[in-house]
Amino acid sequence: MMMTAVACRDAGLQFAGVHDSFWTHACDVDQMNRILREKFVELYSMPILEDLLESFQKSYPALTFPPLPKRGDFNLREVLESPYFFN
């Protein structure tokens, strides 16, 4: 949500949100939806789980953590064209 809010601000859009509900003026909804999809792809292109595991291993060296799940073959960029990604 934060990445989307910052990108909307940078694009000059008004933005409000609570949990999984995002709002802007009706005339800006299409632009906000595009930004939301772009930020989702950006976020999930990062090695989030890998970074979290590395942080835990550094913070708790005496613990053993299970291996991370293998990544699937879903192309995140498909989200950019998905009409039902976020409503």
Backbone as a printed PyTorch tensor [residue, N CA C, xyz], in Angstrom:
tensor([[[  0.8240,  -1.1880,   0.0000],
         [  0.0000,   0.0000,   0.0000],
         [  0.8710,   1.2550,   0.0000]],

        [[  1.9550,   1.2330,   0.7830],
         [  2.8000,   2.4260,   0.8780],
         [  3.4110,   2.7740,  -0.4760]],

        [[  3.8790,   1.7650,  -1.1960],
         [  4.4700,   2.0330,  -2.5070],
         [  3.4370,   2.6530,  -3.4460]],

        [[  2.2170,   2.1570,  -3.4010],
         [  1.1440,   2.6990,  -4.2370],
         [  0.8010,   4.1210,  -3.8160]],

        [[  0.7040,   4.3670,  -2.5240],
         [  0.3770,   5.7040,  -2.0240],
         [  1.4300,   6.7190,  -2.4480]],

        [[  2.6970,   6.3630,  -2.3190],
         [  3.7840,   7.2790,  -2.6960],
         [  3.7580,   7.5350,  -4.2000]],

        [[  3.5580,   6.4840,  -4.9940],
         [  3.5210,   6.6540,  -6.4480],
         [  2.3210,   7.4960,  -6.8750]],

        [[  1.1860,   7.3290,  -6.2080],
         [  0.0180,   8.1700,  -6.5150],
         [  0.3120,   9.6270,  -6.1750]],

        [[  0.9100,   9.8520,  -5.0210],
         [  1.2740,  11.2210,  -4.6430],
         [  2.2110,  11.8240,  -5.6860]],

        [[  3.2170,  11.0520,  -6.0860],
         [  4.1820,  11.5460,  -7.0710],
         [  3.5270,  11.8470,  -8.4150]],

        [[  2.4380,  11.1300,  -8.7220],
         [  1.7060,  11.3530,  -9.9720],
         [  0.6590,  12.4560,  -9.8360]],

        [[  0.5410,  13.0330,  -8.6330],
         [ -0.4100,  14.1160,  -8.4150],
         [ -1.8200,  13.6510,  -8.1110]],

        [[ -1.9890,  12.3940,  -7.7410],
         [ -3.3110,  11.8620,  -7.4180],
         [ -3.5740,  11.9700,  -5.9230]],

        [[ -4.8280,  12.1970,  -5.5790],
         [ -5.2580,  12.0880,  -4.1910],
         [ -5.4020,  10.6010,  -3.8950]],

        [[ -5.0030,  10.1790,  -2.7040],
         [ -5.0490,   8.7600,  -2.3690],
         [ -5.4550,   8.5910,  -0.9170]],

        [[ -6.2960,   7.6080,  -0.6680],
         [ -6.6230,   7.1850,   0.6940],
         [ -6.7680,   5.6740,   0.6550]],

        [[ -6.5150,   5.0470,   1.7750],
         [ -6.6480,   3.5960,   1.8020],
         [ -6.7360,   3.0590,   3.2130]],

        [[ -7.4240,   1.9430,   3.3410],
         [ -7.5080,   1.2050,   4.5950],
         [ -7.4150,  -0.2740,   4.2250]],

        [[ -6.4510,  -0.9580,   4.8120],
         [ -6.2350,  -2.3880,   4.5730],
         [ -6.1250,  -2.6640,   3.0700]],

        [[ -7.1400,  -3.2860,   2.4840],
         [ -7.0790,  -3.6170,   1.0600],
         [ -8.0730,  -2.7900,   0.2430]],

        [[ -8.4160,  -1.6210,   0.7460],
         [ -9.3400,  -0.7390,   0.0500],
         [ -8.6250,   0.5720,  -0.2560]],

        [[ -8.4960,   0.8830,  -1.5460],
         [ -7.7900,   2.0890,  -1.9830],
         [ -8.7890,   3.0150,  -2.6550]],

        [[ -8.6300,   4.3220,  -2.4240],
         [ -9.5590,   5.2970,  -2.9850],
         [ -8.8050,   6.4430,  -3.6380]],

        [[ -9.4160,   6.9710,  -4.6730],
         [ -8.9890,   8.2140,  -5.2970],
         [-10.2280,   8.8120,  -5.9590]],

        [[-10.0700,   9.9650,  -6.5720],
         [-11.1990,  10.5640,  -7.2850],
         [-11.5710,   9.6790,  -8.4720]],

        [[-12.8360,   9.6440,  -8.8100],
         [-13.3310,   8.7780,  -9.8860],
         [-12.5690,   8.9910, -11.1910]],

        [[-12.2210,  10.2300, -11.4760],
         [-11.5220,  10.5150, -12.7330],
         [-10.0920,   9.9640, -12.7450]],

        [[ -9.5670,   9.5600, -11.5830],
         [ -8.1910,   9.0610, -11.4820],
         [ -8.1010,   7.5640, -11.2030]],

        [[ -9.2340,   6.8790, -11.1660],
         [ -9.2320,   5.4550, -10.8100],
         [ -8.3960,   4.6260, -11.7820]],

        [[ -8.5230,   4.8650, -13.0780],
         [ -7.7450,   4.0780, -14.0440],
         [ -6.2460,   4.2610, -13.8310]],

        [[ -5.8260,   5.4850, -13.5780],
         [ -4.4050,   5.7470, -13.3380],
         [ -3.9520,   5.0900, -12.0290]],

        [[ -4.7680,   5.1800, -10.9800],
         [ -4.4140,   4.5330,  -9.7150],
         [ -4.3120,   3.0150,  -9.9000]],

        [[ -5.2380,   2.4300, -10.6550],
         [ -5.1950,   0.9890, -10.8950],
         [ -3.9300,   0.5800, -11.6420]],

        [[ -3.5030,   1.3880, -12.5970],
         [ -2.2550,   1.1000, -13.3150],
         [ -1.0800,   1.1570, -12.3510]],

        [[ -1.0350,   2.2020, -11.5350],
         [  0.0430,   2.3580, -10.5500],
         [  0.0450,   1.1780,  -9.5810]],

        [[ -1.1220,   0.7910,  -9.1010],
         [ -1.2380,  -0.3320,  -8.1650],
         [ -0.6500,  -1.6040,  -8.7650]],

        [[ -0.9830,  -1.8960,  -9.9940],
         [ -0.4520,  -3.0930, -10.6550],
         [  1.0630,  -3.0070, -10.8120]],

        [[  1.5510,  -1.8500, -11.2260],
         [  3.0000,  -1.6780, -11.3900],
         [  3.7340,  -1.8790, -10.0680]],

        [[  3.1900,  -1.3450,  -8.9940],
         [  3.8410,  -1.4660,  -7.6840],
         [  3.7640,  -2.8990,  -7.1540]],

        [[  2.6860,  -3.6060,  -7.4500],
         [  2.5890,  -5.0130,  -7.0700],
         [  3.7000,  -5.8140,  -7.7500]],

        [[  3.8670,  -5.6050,  -9.0450],
         [  4.9170,  -6.3130,  -9.7880],
         [  6.2850,  -5.9470,  -9.2330]],

        [[  6.5050,  -4.6730,  -8.9650],
         [  7.7880,  -4.2330,  -8.4040],
         [  8.0520,  -4.9040,  -7.0530]],

        [[  7.0540,  -4.8980,  -6.1790],
         [  7.2170,  -5.4760,  -4.8430],
         [  7.5270,  -6.9670,  -4.9070]],

        [[  6.7430,  -7.7080,  -5.6790],
         [  6.9120,  -9.1590,  -5.6860],
         [  8.0160,  -9.6310,  -6.6290]],

        [[  8.6820,  -8.7030,  -7.2850],
         [  9.8920,  -9.0360,  -8.0380],
         [ 11.1090,  -9.0240,  -7.1220]],

        [[ 10.9450,  -8.4600,  -5.9420],
         [ 12.0350,  -8.4110,  -4.9600],
         [ 12.1150,  -9.7470,  -4.2190]],

        [[ 13.2860, -10.1020,  -3.7280],
         [ 13.4430, -11.3690,  -2.9880],
         [ 12.9800, -11.2410,  -1.5330]],

        [[ 11.7020, -11.0340,  -1.3280],
         [ 11.1560, -10.7550,   0.0010],
         [ 11.4280, -11.9000,   0.9810]],

        [[ 11.0660, -13.1090,   0.5990],
         [ 11.2650, -14.2350,   1.5140],
         [ 12.7460, -14.5020,   1.7640]],

        [[ 13.5550, -14.3700,   0.7270],
         [ 14.9890, -14.5830,   0.8770],
         [ 15.5810, -13.5660,   1.8490]],

        [[ 15.1680, -12.3170,   1.7080],
         [ 15.6580, -11.2650,   2.6110],
         [ 15.1900, -11.5020,   4.0470]],

        [[ 13.9470, -11.9320,   4.1990],
         [ 13.4140, -12.2100,   5.5310],
         [ 14.1670, -13.3700,   6.1820]],

        [[ 14.4070, -14.4290,   5.4270],
         [ 15.1540, -15.5690,   5.9560],
         [ 16.5610, -15.1500,   6.3650]],

        [[ 17.2240, -14.3830,   5.5220],
         [ 18.5770, -13.9130,   5.8390],
         [ 18.5770, -13.0830,   7.1280]],

        [[ 17.5850, -12.2280,   7.2810],
         [ 17.4750, -11.4070,   8.4880],
         [ 17.2670, -12.2780,   9.7270]],

        [[ 16.3870, -13.2640,   9.6100],
         [ 16.1500, -14.1750,  10.7380],
         [ 17.4070, -14.9700,  11.0830]],

        [[ 18.1160, -15.4330,  10.0650],
         [ 19.3250, -16.2210,  10.3140],
         [ 20.3930, -15.3910,  11.0170]],

        [[ 20.4710, -14.1130,  10.6750],
         [ 21.4350, -13.2290,  11.3470],
         [ 20.9910, -12.9210,  12.7790]],

        [[ 19.6980, -12.7280,  12.9710],
         [ 19.1750, -12.3760,  14.2930],
         [ 19.1160, -13.5660,  15.2460]],

        [[ 18.9190, -14.7470,  14.6900],
         [ 18.7500, -15.9560,  15.5100],
         [ 19.6570, -17.0800,  14.9940]],

        [[ 20.9740, -16.9040,  15.1050],
         [ 21.9020, -17.8800,  14.5110],
         [ 21.8030, -19.2860,  15.1080]],

        [[ 21.2690, -19.4300,  16.2980],
         [ 21.1650, -20.7560,  16.9190],
         [ 19.9710, -21.5580,  16.3820]],

        [[ 19.0790, -20.9060,  15.6750],
         [ 17.8910, -21.5910,  15.1580],
         [ 18.1180, -22.0990,  13.7430]],

        [[ 17.4190, -23.1540,  13.4140],
         [ 17.4370, -23.6850,  12.0510],
         [ 16.0770, -23.3870,  11.4250]],

        [[ 16.1010, -22.8400,  10.2410],
         [ 14.8670, -22.4600,   9.5570],
         [ 14.6040, -23.4090,   8.3950]],

        [[ 13.3490, -23.6690,   8.1030],
         [ 13.0420, -24.5550,   6.9720],
         [ 13.4160, -23.8740,   5.6580]],

        [[ 13.6460, -24.6740,   4.6270],
         [ 13.9690, -24.0690,   3.3280],
         [ 12.7710, -23.2890,   2.7840]],

        [[ 13.0760, -22.3150,   1.9760],
         [ 12.0130, -21.5240,   1.3530],
         [ 11.3100, -22.3500,   0.2860]],

        [[ 10.0430, -22.0690,   0.0550],
         [  9.3570, -22.7670,  -1.0390],
         [  9.9550, -22.3480,  -2.3770]],

        [[  9.9050, -23.2460,  -3.3380],
         [ 10.4140, -22.9210,  -4.6770],
         [  9.4410, -21.9670,  -5.3570]],

        [[ 10.0100, -21.0740,  -6.1310],
         [  9.1750, -20.1430,  -6.8930],
         [  8.4870, -20.8970,  -8.0210]],

        [[  7.2620, -20.4940,  -8.2710],
         [  6.5210, -21.0760,  -9.3830],
         [  6.9000, -20.3960, -10.6890]],

        [[  6.1360, -20.6480, -11.7170],
         [  6.4620, -20.0910, -13.0280],
         [  5.4880, -18.9940, -13.4600]],

        [[  4.6990, -18.4860, -12.5100],
         [  3.7640, -17.4120, -12.8460],
         [  4.5320, -16.1710, -13.2790]],

        [[  4.1370, -15.5940, -14.3820],
         [  4.7420, -14.3650, -14.8830],
         [  4.0340, -13.1800, -14.2160]],

        [[  4.7230, -12.5420, -13.2740],
         [  4.1240, -11.4200, -12.5460],
         [  3.6170, -10.3190, -13.4650]],

        [[  4.2410, -10.1480, -14.6100],
         [  3.8520,  -9.0670, -15.5150],
         [  2.4290,  -9.2640, -16.0570]],

        [[  1.8930, -10.4750, -15.9440],
         [  0.5060, -10.7060, -16.3700],
         [ -0.4680,  -9.8790, -15.5350]],

        [[ -0.0720,  -9.5470, -14.3280],
         [ -0.9060,  -8.7200, -13.4460],
         [ -1.1990,  -7.3720, -14.1020]],

        [[ -0.2640,  -6.8660, -14.8760],
         [ -0.4350,  -5.5510, -15.4980],
         [ -1.6410,  -5.5140, -16.4300]],

        [[ -2.0110,  -6.6640, -16.9790],
         [ -3.1310,  -6.7250, -17.9240],
         [ -4.3720,  -7.3800, -17.3310]],

        [[ -4.3320,  -7.7320, -16.0630],
         [ -5.4480,  -8.4460, -15.4430],
         [ -6.5580,  -7.4770, -15.0170]],

        [[ -7.7430,  -7.5900, -15.6290],
         [ -8.8160,  -6.6530, -15.2700],
         [ -9.3730,  -6.8880, -13.8680]],

        [[ -9.1860,  -8.0840, -13.3240],
         [ -9.7650,  -8.4090, -12.0170],
         [ -8.7140,  -8.5240, -10.9230]],

        [[ -7.5120,  -8.0260, -11.1790],
         [ -6.4490,  -8.1040, -10.1810],
         [ -6.8510,  -7.4040,  -8.8900]],

        [[ -7.4210,  -6.2360,  -9.0000],
         [ -7.7980,  -5.4400,  -7.8310],
         [ -9.0550,  -4.6780,  -8.1920]],

        [[-10.0390,  -4.7270,  -7.3360],
         [-11.3080,  -4.0660,  -7.6220],
         [-11.7110,  -3.1710,  -6.4870]]])
